[in-house]
Amino acid sequence: MCQEAQIIIMILTSLLSRRSLLLFLTGSLAYNAQQVKSQPILNTIRQYDTAKSQAIEATRIQSITVADGVPYVHIAMLIALSVIPDNDRQAVKFGGYQAMAAVLLAIEHLNTGNGTLVEEVAGLDKRCNIKFTAEVRDTALSEIEALNHIVDLTSRLEKTELPAAVLGAFRSAVSIATSLVTGLRGIPQISPISTSSQLDNAQQFPLFGRTVPSDDGTAVAAIKYLRQELGVKHLAILHVNDSYGNAYAAGMQRAAALYAPDMVIQAFDLPLILTPEDVETVISVVKNTGYQYFFGILDLRHYETLMEEAYAQGIAGNGKHNWMFSDGVSTST
């Protein structure tokens, strides 16, 4: 087995991060459009998946399927391609499809030894006989949807169809739920953006990994910047009421106790599914604190509604109040 196989999943996962995702996606599309116009971009994924399914002899060696003597690594992706507010499924607007395309293109480059964007991948297909296949499951940002997918993926009677690894999920709450199952089933799971410190528990999540620091680390940096650089003594935290938001808010409060003991913090939780009444109430309560600095731990589903109400109630857009947000809100917003 090739020595480089151990780092390949990490390469794939890093490509899910926002910056490298866009770089890889645009670069790969440009390269393929200019250099290989006659070849389908994802040709090898389909080709190898068919070859594996039609193999006469197949066995499972640890997490790798060996079919007719050829080793295959099957990657299952947990990606949010839709959301289901009020039981009405809608396409996401924050990068799910781009993430899927980036990983599929990355796998194509690994299968073909294409080093256009990552020099170390050049000629990999000649040095390493492992072939990569993939499938995508839509989590809809839901723990229940994602768990159903994971149970289905890891319960296949045909062992050669089991995934070698799982990439995802996006929301920490989803990664927490699914990695409990993948850990029990002996399948590694790696997330590019699940940052909840709850996932630091190696005993509870033995096979979970990520390519970003936990919220406890970023909370320390945030508190130090707010207190030491901006002189903030009073801070209101608005956080979504899930494992990600709760853990992040708790991390901010712990960091303040250590590095800014004179800082007064009030935390306000937001329902995962916000109604206009919820938004109006929480902004009114936050306004009554008289604070001028606010830190939002939420995602794009909450951002626009929240900021419109904050503006309407006079605590945003007037030059007197300062709003900052966690990594759940894209810098392009």
Secondary structure as GFF3:
##gff-version 3
##sequence-region A 1 333
A	DSSP	alpha_helix	5	14	.	.	.	ID=ss1
A	DSSP	alpha_helix	18	35	.	.	.	ID=ss2
A	DSSP	alpha_helix	43	53	.	.	.	ID=ss3
A	DSSP	beta_strand	58	61	.	.	.	ID=ss4
A	DSSP	beta_strand	64	67	.	.	.	ID=ss5
A	DSSP	beta_strand	70	79	.	.	.	ID=ss6
A	DSSP	beta_strand	82	83	.	.	.	ID=ss7
A	DSSP	three_ten_helix	85	87	.	.	.	ID=ss8
A	DSSP	beta_strand	90	91	.	.	.	ID=ss9
A	DSSP	alpha_helix	96	112	.	.	.	ID=ss10
A	DSSP	three_ten_helix	119	121	.	.	.	ID=ss11
A	DSSP	alpha_helix	124	127	.	.	.	ID=ss12
A	DSSP	beta_strand	131	138	.	.	.	ID=ss13
A	DSSP	alpha_helix	143	154	.	.	.	ID=ss14
A	DSSP	three_ten_helix	159	161	.	.	.	ID=ss15
A	DSSP	beta_strand	165	167	.	.	.	ID=ss16
A	DSSP	alpha_helix	172	185	.	.	.	ID=ss17
A	DSSP	beta_strand	189	191	.	.	.	ID=ss18
A	DSSP	three_ten_helix	197	200	.	.	.	ID=ss19
A	DSSP	beta_strand	208	210	.	.	.	ID=ss20
A	DSSP	alpha_helix	215	224	.	.	.	ID=ss21
A	DSSP	pi_helix	225	229	.	.	.	ID=ss22
A	DSSP	beta_strand	234	240	.	.	.	ID=ss23
A	DSSP	alpha_helix	243	259	.	.	.	ID=ss24
A	DSSP	beta_strand	264	270	.	.	.	ID=ss25
A	DSSP	alpha_helix	276	287	.	.	.	ID=ss26
A	DSSP	beta_strand	293	297	.	.	.	ID=ss27
A	DSSP	alpha_helix	300	312	.	.	.	ID=ss28
A	DSSP	beta_strand	322	325	.	.	.	ID=ss29
###
